[in-house]
Amino acid sequence: MKLDKSFIRVFFILFTFSLLCSNGVVYAESTNAQEGEPNTVPIFQFIEPQQNLTIQQGEVLSVSWQDDDPDDDALVSLAYDTDADPTNDENFSWIVQNLSEDLDEEGDTFAWDTSEVPAGTYFVWAVINDSVNNPVYTVAAITITVETIEALPEEPVPEPIGIQEEPTPTPETAYSITEQVTMADGTVLEKTIINGPPEAPAGYERPVVSLPSMEDDTLQAATQMTAMVVPAFSWSFGCSATSAAMIAGYYDRNGYSNMYTGPTNGGMMPLDNKSWPTWVDSHGDTRNQCPLSATHMGLDGRTTRGHVDDYWVYVNQPGPDPWVAYGTEHTYSSCTGDYMHTNQWEHNYENIDGATTFWSYNSNSQLSCSAMEGYSITDDGTLGLRDFYYSRGYSVTDCYNQRTDNMYTGAFSFDDYKAEIDAGYPVMIHVEGHTMVGVGYYITDNTVILHDTWDYTNHTMTWGGSYVGRPMRSVSIVHPTKPSTSMTRFDFDGDGDADVGIFRPSNNLFTVKDQFYQKYGTAGDIAVPADYDGDGDTDIAIFRPSSGLWAVKDQFYAYYGKSGDIPVPADYDGDGKADLAIFRPSNRLWAVKNIYYVNYGTAGDIPVPADYDGDGDADIAVFRPSTGLWAVKDQFYQGFGKNGDIPIPADYDGDGDDDLAIFRPSTRLFAVRNQFYQGYGIAGDIPVPADYDGDGDADVAIFRPSKGLWAVKDQFYVGYGKNGDIPMPKTALYYYSMH
């Protein structure tokens, strides 16, 4: 039966409108148009913000959406309202009126200046009106809370009393006590009690650095840096426990989701501890709170006594601990301070309030956690952080304290520090009398980027130097691990099956069906989605050929490679995380960051890294179009295919290793060696094999750019995308091989 084209168009628009209604409440009256040709109702969908936000009055908030009106040039207006009903004409104010709907059928964005918005909580809604159909109202599924900034009274200007010299700051050594202890075997260890102050010492400069936005390309060679997105907490019942909480919070946001399990921020540790209220202790001092460093009854939904209730009196206060008066002590549970014995005086820990103890050799050697246990040490903070990870269900590999090389030649060096950051591990840094967290470094010198526990800002210090007058002393290293998770390719929500998604180079849009729209990167960037943190879901990421920049959203950015390199991210060391890697066609160089460099292949070869032997790590391999040769380093050579074929290795039979496979555009042939030959698709289709049903094997599938059609054999057809889009399974490899 041949359907009328106008019927198909009306059906498609109405179907699309019904889908868009899922992102916010849509109010629409009758859709009857004027007599004559049917007129399509315009559609509107909010994209950003995607969650409830609290902002300061005067901040500029970006509101973005998608709209469509194929028949007319509809007008879009935005408003904020005290209720979620845009039709009652009460208590709302316009944000902007009569914007023209987007002619290129992509999204729109408006920068909302909240300077004139009164304090309060508001709903945001939109109305799109084509002057033919009745207006369509859409209410965003979030709220915006605007807070005012309290004005500070002007301080009186003092009368001039003559010129005084600026006082010279002196180190406050009272915050650190070190003693040498001789163990039973004659070994001499150093026991250091660190009691960093709750506020930054006065009179010192604390250099600040802003991490560049991944939405622009402003980095120059002289200021290139590598840094991770690590929570920054203000001092919360001990600098060492606070630093440990920042590190654990980073892991919570990057695949170790059991580090923090409270209700705040949807169960994911926030990037600062402003979400929780301050508290005034018995000494009248106001303290910032963070449940990951110190639990407290009434904080974050806790209904029983916690760390603060049982161990805290006020700064520098020795025992007895408050729990002694209660007769019972709470069971260690969900905070670093418990396991690190911070603030704990009883049981011979003798940590005054604010303090944590650390042990080390008085040499360049690592004092491992197992060695500490051999010496019957129980009060070490690093050992306690390990035990905290154990309590959250994770294992630990490396665990040790070590002096830094400014104290002992051959001790923990800046190169060691950079290796930790490059591997995705924040570093706990101890200066004299204070603990901080290293989160990055400058590539061009010995500058460390850190969080100092006194604010939410990125600061810097020189490796081996001093910070606020306190010289660097040591580091604590603890690496948590977890069972390997499934690395289903292009699985953005971690449910075990590949998702339908595209990258739109024209505006750097990443979008996955029924999940998200997200712009990331700049013109010329290449999409390199992969599971970089090993949490089982694919991450948004780009490679910038012009500068060799890799940027993984909400995780990290690093420079690796140069113009002309082909990005080939994969898990080359079997740790469950994709590694930064490039193939350089000019000399056939394979380079995997922090793992190896090797030359393999000849001119014209296409890189096809995959796990061909099923051992859990990706193998170096090339496909040679001129002869149809597959070559897997240290494994085999095999002819399969011919010139013009596109290599599409994947695990088609679910046996755990990737198979040799090609797609032949001239005949739309899918061929998997020793398994099957199958014609599927039409001229112009792009092969996108992946495991779309989660059964463990890759499925035959195509993307049709001319229609934005996805077709997975024996499973489904769906429209998603448009001409010019790059389907996610069309990797950087395919992009380069075809261009």
SULPECOR-V802849 format. One record per residue. SS is DSSP state (alpha for helix, beta for strand, coil for the rest). Layout:
((SS) (SS))
//
This chain:
((coil) (coil) (coil) (coil) (alpha) (alpha) (alpha) (alpha) (alpha) (alpha) (alpha) (alpha) (alpha) (alpha) (alpha) (alpha) (alpha) (alpha) (alpha) (alpha) (coil) (coil) (coil) (coil) (beta) (beta) (beta) (beta) (coil) (coil) (coil) (coil) (coil) (coil) (coil) (coil) (coil) (coil) (coil) (coil) (coil) (coil) (beta) (beta) (beta) (beta) (beta) (beta) (coil) (coil) (coil) (coil) (beta) (beta) (beta) (beta) (coil) (coil) (coil) (beta) (beta) (beta) (beta) (beta) (beta) (beta) (beta) (beta) (coil) (coil) (coil) (coil) (coil) (coil) (beta) (beta) (beta) (beta) (beta) (beta) (beta) (coil) (coil) (coil) (coil) (coil) (coil) (coil) (coil) (coil) (coil) (beta) (beta) (beta) (beta) (beta) (beta) (beta) (beta) (beta) (coil) (coil) (coil) (coil) (coil) (coil) (beta) (beta) (beta) (beta) (beta) (beta) (beta) (coil) (coil) (coil) (coil) (coil) (coil) (beta) (beta) (beta) (beta) (beta) (beta) (beta) (beta) (beta) (beta) (coil) (coil) (coil) (coil) (coil) (coil) (beta) (beta) (beta) (beta) (beta) (beta) (beta) (beta) (beta) (beta) (beta) (beta) (coil) (coil) (coil) (coil) (coil) (coil) (coil) (coil) (coil) (coil) (coil) (coil) (coil) (coil) (coil) (coil) (coil) (coil) (coil) (coil) (coil) (coil) (coil) (coil) (coil) (alpha) (alpha) (alpha) (beta) (beta) (beta) (beta) (beta) (beta) (beta) (coil) (coil) (coil) (coil) (coil) (beta) (beta) (beta) (beta) (beta) (beta) (beta) (coil) (coil) (coil) (coil) (coil) (coil) (coil) (coil) (coil) (coil) (coil) (coil) (coil) (beta) (coil) (coil) (coil) (coil) (coil) (coil) (coil) (coil) (coil) (coil) (coil) (coil) (alpha) (alpha) (alpha) (coil) (beta) (beta) (beta) (beta) (coil) (coil) (coil) (coil) (coil) (coil) (coil) (coil) (coil) (coil) (alpha) (alpha) (alpha) (alpha) (alpha) (alpha) (alpha) (alpha) (alpha) (alpha) (alpha) (alpha) (alpha) (alpha) (coil) (coil) (coil) (coil) (coil) (coil) (coil) (coil) (coil) (coil) (coil) (alpha) (alpha) (alpha) (alpha) (coil) (coil) (coil) (coil) (coil) (coil) (coil) (coil) (coil) (coil) (coil) (beta) (beta) (coil) (coil) (coil) (coil) (coil) (beta) (beta) (coil) (coil) (coil) (coil) (coil) (coil) (coil) (coil) (coil) (coil) (coil) (coil) (coil) (coil) (coil) (coil) (coil) (coil) (coil) (alpha) (alpha) (alpha) (alpha) (alpha) (coil) (coil) (coil) (coil) (coil) (coil) (coil) (coil) (coil) (coil) (coil) (alpha) (alpha) (alpha) (alpha) (coil) (coil) (coil) (coil) (coil) (coil) (coil) (coil) (coil) (alpha) (alpha) (alpha) (alpha) (coil) (coil) (coil) (coil) (coil) (coil) (coil) (coil) (coil) (coil) (coil) (coil) (coil) (coil) (coil) (coil) (beta) (beta) (beta) (beta) (beta) (beta) (coil) (coil) (coil) (coil) (coil) (beta) (beta) (alpha) (alpha) (alpha) (alpha) (alpha) (alpha) (coil) (coil) (coil) (coil) (coil) (beta) (alpha) (alpha) (alpha) (alpha) (alpha) (alpha) (alpha) (alpha) (alpha) (alpha) (alpha) (coil) (coil) (coil) (beta) (beta) (beta) (beta) (beta) (beta) (beta) (beta) (beta) (beta) (coil) (coil) (coil) (coil) (coil) (coil) (coil) (beta) (coil) (alpha) (alpha) (alpha) (alpha) (alpha) (alpha) (alpha) (alpha) (alpha) (coil) (coil) (coil) (coil) (beta) (beta) (beta) (beta) (beta) (coil) (coil) (beta) (beta) (beta) (beta) (beta) (beta) (beta) (beta) (beta) (coil) (coil) (coil) (coil) (beta) (beta) (beta) (beta) (beta) (coil) (coil) (coil) (coil) (coil) (coil) (coil) (beta) (beta) (beta) (beta) (coil) (coil) (coil) (beta) (beta) (coil) (coil) (beta) (beta) (beta) (beta) (beta) (beta) (beta) (beta) (beta) (beta) (beta) (beta) (coil) (coil) (coil) (coil) (coil) (coil) (coil) (coil) (coil) (coil) (coil) (coil) (coil) (coil) (coil) (coil) (coil) (coil) (coil) (beta) (beta) (beta) (beta) (coil) (coil) (coil) (coil) (beta) (beta) (beta) (beta) (coil) (coil) (coil) (beta) (beta) (beta) (beta) (coil) (coil) (coil) (coil) (coil) (coil) (beta) (beta) (coil) (coil) (beta) (coil) (coil) (coil) (coil) (coil) (coil) (coil) (coil) (beta) (coil) (beta) (beta) (beta) (beta) (coil) (coil) (coil) (coil) (beta) (beta) (beta) (beta) (coil) (coil) (coil) (beta) (beta) (beta) (beta) (coil) (coil) (coil) (coil) (coil) (beta) (beta) (beta) (coil) (coil) (beta) (coil) (coil) (coil) (coil) (coil) (coil) (coil) (coil) (beta) (coil) (beta) (beta) (beta) (beta) (coil) (coil) (coil) (coil) (beta) (beta) (beta) (beta) (coil) (coil) (coil) (beta) (beta) (beta) (beta) (coil) (coil) (coil) (coil) (coil) (coil) (beta) (beta) (coil) (coil) (beta) (coil) (coil) (coil) (coil) (coil) (coil) (coil) (coil) (beta) (coil) (beta) (beta) (beta) (beta) (coil) (coil) (coil) (coil) (beta) (beta) (beta) (beta) (coil) (coil) (coil) (beta) (beta) (beta) (beta) (coil) (coil) (coil) (coil) (coil) (beta) (beta) (beta) (coil) (coil) (beta) (coil) (coil) (coil) (coil) (coil) (coil) (coil) (coil) (beta) (coil) (beta) (beta) (beta) (beta) (coil) (coil) (coil) (coil) (beta) (beta) (beta) (beta) (coil) (coil) (coil) (beta) (beta) (beta) (beta) (coil) (coil) (coil) (coil) (coil) (coil) (beta) (beta) (coil) (coil) (beta) (coil) (coil) (coil) (coil) (coil) (coil) (coil) (coil) (beta) (coil) (beta) (beta) (beta) (beta) (coil) (coil) (coil) (coil) (beta) (beta) (beta) (beta) (coil) (coil) (coil) (beta) (beta) (beta) (beta) (coil) (coil) (coil) (coil) (coil) (coil) (beta) (beta) (coil) (coil) (coil) (coil) (alpha) (alpha) (alpha) (alpha) (alpha) (alpha) (alpha) (coil))
//
